[in-house]
């Protein structure tokens, strides 16, 4: 079936006729996509007999406990994740040595452009990119430029302190943020926006303390888990594309595939 998208912001987005939000309610694109993906999975669980058809529709994007459990059971059954080979684990370890060090830390400051319900994500990204360009142009030539921008623009309480986050280790921040700032050699304003669950960050690394390298045998389990997680995310993305290709979707843009994909 065809995925339909509409540009009218007032249009109610839906999956197979089930609305994802109230009429007149405007949601960020990412939240709409998340609701649509959850609804695709909820309906798949109902179709396959794992969830009662009378399960109530999500309220404000929050599914019932029964739906959450059914979706988890459906994914466990449908997503067959191959076990990574020892050779694949070794190649991954050799390609990402910085990820498997212990004790690495970085002194960081940032400017957060928070993604909140109803925010214009395109406009937010434009502001973040303009800020990134500005502070990179002054990197090393105007010591207070970054701190001033943080005080004026950041949605994080650290903005009052010039964006300073202090010394961070992997356990001190969200995993997606840690992956961008640790395991690298860059010093200064990072040349790219850092995406996290909180929004878009302009980040400056002021100092680094290297960690201690670990032997492959010591971290073999962590490497295997990382590869399994990568495979799971890929399989989930492909599964959602197939479900979207079989559904009638209005008001939200989703990637769709008409036929099953090879995982």
C-alpha positions as CSV (number, residue, x, y, z in Angstrom):
1,X,0.0,0.0,0.0
2,X,1.1,3.6,-0.5
3,X,2.4,5.9,2.2
4,X,0.7,9.3,2.0
5,X,2.1,12.4,3.5
6,X,0.5,15.8,3.8
7,X,2.2,19.2,4.2
8,X,-0.8,20.8,5.9
9,X,0.3,21.2,9.6
10,X,-3.3,21.1,10.8
11,X,-4.0,17.7,9.2
12,X,-4.3,14.8,11.7
13,X,-1.7,12.2,11.1
14,X,-2.9,8.6,11.2
15,X,-2.0,4.9,10.7
16,X,-4.7,2.8,9.0
17,X,-7.2,5.4,10.1
18,X,-6.2,5.6,13.8
19,X,-5.2,9.2,14.7
20,X,-1.8,9.8,16.3
21,X,-2.8,13.1,17.9
22,X,-5.7,15.4,18.6
23,X,-7.0,17.7,15.9
24,X,-5.2,21.0,16.0
25,X,-2.3,19.6,18.0
26,X,1.1,20.2,16.4
27,X,3.9,17.8,17.1
28,X,7.6,17.8,16.2
29,X,8.3,15.6,13.2
30,X,10.4,13.2,15.3
31,X,7.7,12.7,17.8
32,X,5.1,12.1,15.1
33,X,7.4,9.4,13.5
34,X,7.9,7.8,16.9
35,X,4.2,7.6,17.5
36,X,3.6,6.2,13.9
37,X,6.3,3.5,14.4
38,X,4.8,2.5,17.7
39,X,1.3,2.3,16.2
40,X,2.6,0.1,13.3
41,X,4.0,-2.3,15.9
42,X,0.9,-2.2,18.1
43,X,-1.3,-3.0,15.1
44,X,1.1,-5.8,14.0
45,X,0.8,-7.4,17.5
46,X,-3.0,-7.2,17.3
47,X,-3.0,-8.7,13.8
48,X,-0.8,-11.7,15.0
49,X,-2.9,-12.4,18.1
50,X,-0.4,-11.1,20.7
51,X,-2.6,-8.2,21.8
52,X,-6.4,-8.0,22.3
53,X,-8.1,-6.0,19.5
54,X,-9.9,-4.1,22.2
55,X,-6.6,-2.6,23.5
56,X,-7.2,1.1,23.9
57,X,-5.5,3.5,21.4
58,X,-2.5,5.3,22.9
59,X,-3.3,8.4,24.9
60,X,-1.0,11.3,24.1
61,X,1.4,8.8,22.5
62,X,1.6,6.5,25.6
63,X,0.6,2.9,24.9
64,X,-1.0,0.6,27.5
65,X,1.2,-1.8,29.5
66,X,-0.3,-4.7,27.6
67,X,0.6,-3.1,24.3
68,X,4.2,-2.5,25.3
69,X,4.6,-6.1,26.4
70,X,2.9,-7.4,23.2
71,X,5.2,-5.2,21.0
72,X,8.2,-6.5,22.9
73,X,7.1,-10.1,22.4
74,X,6.3,-9.5,18.7
75,X,9.8,-8.0,18.1
76,X,11.5,-10.9,19.9
77,X,9.7,-13.3,17.6
78,X,10.1,-11.4,14.3
79,X,13.7,-10.0,14.6
80,X,16.1,-12.9,14.2
81,X,19.5,-11.5,15.0
82,X,22.5,-13.5,13.9
83,X,25.3,-14.1,16.5
84,X,28.4,-12.1,15.5
85,X,31.4,-14.2,14.6
86,X,34.7,-13.9,16.4
87,X,36.2,-12.5,13.2
88,X,33.6,-9.8,13.0
89,X,34.1,-8.9,16.7
90,X,37.9,-8.7,16.1
91,X,37.4,-6.4,13.0
92,X,35.1,-4.1,15.0
93,X,37.5,-4.0,17.9
94,X,40.5,-3.2,15.7
95,X,38.5,-0.4,13.9
96,X,37.3,1.3,17.1
97,X,40.1,1.0,19.7
98,X,39.0,4.2,21.4
99,X,35.6,2.7,22.3
100,X,37.1,0.0,24.5
101,X,39.4,2.1,26.7
102,X,38.8,2.6,30.4
103,X,39.2,5.8,32.2
104,X,39.0,8.1,29.2
105,X,37.7,11.6,30.1
106,X,37.2,14.9,28.3
107,X,36.6,18.4,29.6
108,X,33.7,19.7,27.6
109,X,31.4,22.6,27.2
110,X,28.3,22.8,25.0
111,X,25.4,24.9,23.7
112,X,22.1,22.9,23.7
113,X,19.3,23.5,21.3
114,X,16.6,21.4,22.9
115,X,14.0,19.5,20.9
116,X,10.7,19.9,22.7
117,X,7.1,19.2,21.7
118,X,5.9,21.6,19.1
119,X,9.3,23.0,18.2
120,X,10.0,23.8,14.6
121,X,12.9,21.3,14.1
122,X,14.0,22.8,10.8
123,X,14.3,26.3,12.3
124,X,16.0,24.8,15.4
125,X,18.6,23.1,13.2
126,X,19.2,26.2,11.3
127,X,19.9,28.2,14.5
128,X,22.2,25.4,15.8
129,X,24.1,25.3,12.5
130,X,24.4,29.1,12.5
131,X,25.7,29.0,16.0
132,X,28.2,26.2,15.2
133,X,29.6,28.2,12.2
134,X,29.9,31.3,14.4
135,X,31.8,29.7,17.3
136,X,34.0,27.8,14.9
137,X,35.0,31.0,13.1
138,X,36.0,32.5,16.5
139,X,37.6,29.3,17.9
140,X,40.9,30.2,19.4
141,X,40.6,33.9,18.5
142,X,37.9,35.0,20.9
143,X,38.1,33.2,24.2
144,X,34.7,34.3,25.5
145,X,32.8,33.8,22.2
146,X,31.6,30.3,23.1
147,X,30.7,31.2,26.7
148,X,28.7,34.2,25.5
149,X,26.8,32.1,22.9
150,X,26.1,29.5,25.6
151,X,24.7,32.1,28.0
152,X,22.5,33.6,25.3
153,X,21.3,30.6,23.4
154,X,21.7,27.3,25.4
155,X,18.6,25.6,26.7
156,X,20.8,23.8,29.3
157,X,21.3,25.2,32.9
158,X,25.0,25.0,32.1
159,X,24.6,28.0,29.8
160,X,24.8,30.2,32.9
161,X,28.3,28.9,33.4
162,X,29.3,29.4,29.7
163,X,28.2,25.9,28.8
164,X,30.7,24.1,31.0
165,X,30.0,20.5,31.7
166,X,33.4,19.7,33.4
167,X,35.2,16.4,33.0
168,X,33.0,13.7,31.5
169,X,33.5,10.0,31.3
170,X,31.3,7.6,29.4
171,X,29.1,6.9,32.4
172,X,28.4,10.6,32.9
173,X,26.4,11.3,29.8
174,X,23.9,9.8,27.4
175,X,25.6,7.0,25.3
176,X,24.9,8.8,22.0
177,X,26.6,11.9,23.4
178,X,29.6,9.9,24.8
179,X,30.2,8.2,21.4
180,X,30.7,11.6,19.8
181,X,33.1,13.1,22.4
182,X,35.1,10.1,23.5
183,X,37.2,7.8,21.5
184,X,38.4,10.6,19.3
185,X,41.5,12.9,19.2
186,X,39.8,16.2,18.4
187,X,40.4,19.3,20.5
188,X,38.4,22.4,20.0
189,X,34.9,23.0,18.7
190,X,33.7,19.8,17.0
191,X,33.0,20.4,13.3
192,X,29.5,18.8,13.5
193,X,26.4,19.1,15.5
194,X,26.1,16.4,18.1
195,X,22.6,14.8,18.2
196,X,21.3,13.3,21.5
197,X,17.9,12.5,23.0
198,X,17.9,16.1,24.4
199,X,18.4,17.9,21.1
200,X,21.3,19.4,19.1
201,X,24.6,20.3,20.7
202,X,27.4,22.6,19.7
203,X,30.3,21.0,21.6
204,X,33.8,22.2,22.4
205,X,36.4,19.7,23.8
206,X,38.8,21.7,25.9
207,X,41.1,18.9,27.2
208,X,41.4,15.1,27.0
209,X,42.8,12.5,29.3
210,X,43.4,9.2,27.4
211,X,42.1,6.0,28.8
212,X,43.8,2.7,29.2
213,X,43.6,0.3,26.3
214,X,42.0,-3.1,27.0
215,X,42.9,-6.4,25.5
216,X,40.4,-7.9,23.0
217,X,39.9,-10.9,25.2
218,X,38.9,-8.6,28.1
219,X,36.2,-6.7,26.2
220,X,35.1,-9.5,23.8
221,X,31.7,-9.7,25.4
222,X,31.1,-5.9,25.1
223,X,32.2,-6.0,21.5
224,X,29.8,-8.8,20.7
225,X,26.9,-7.0,22.5
226,X,27.7,-3.8,20.5
227,X,27.5,-5.7,17.2
228,X,24.3,-7.4,18.2
229,X,22.8,-4.0,19.0
230,X,23.8,-2.7,15.6
231,X,22.2,-5.7,13.9
232,X,19.0,-5.3,16.0
233,X,18.7,-1.6,15.1
234,X,19.1,-2.4,11.4
235,X,16.6,-5.2,11.6
236,X,14.1,-3.0,13.4
237,X,14.5,-0.3,10.8
238,X,13.9,-2.7,8.0
239,X,10.9,-4.3,9.8
240,X,9.3,-0.9,10.2
241,X,9.8,-0.1,6.5
242,X,7.9,-3.3,5.6
243,X,5.1,-2.5,8.0
244,X,4.9,1.1,6.6
245,X,4.7,-0.3,3.1
246,X,1.7,-2.4,4.0
247,X,-0.1,0.4,5.9
248,X,-2.1,3.5,5.0
249,X,-0.2,6.3,6.6
250,X,-1.3,9.9,6.4
251,X,0.3,13.1,7.7
252,X,3.7,11.7,8.6
253,X,6.7,10.8,6.4
254,X,8.0,7.2,6.9
255,X,10.4,5.2,4.8
256,X,8.4,2.3,3.3
257,X,9.1,-0.9,1.4
258,X,6.5,-2.8,-0.5
259,X,8.3,-6.2,0.0
260,X,10.3,-7.8,2.8
261,X,13.9,-6.7,3.1
262,X,16.9,-9.0,3.6
263,X,18.1,-8.5,7.2
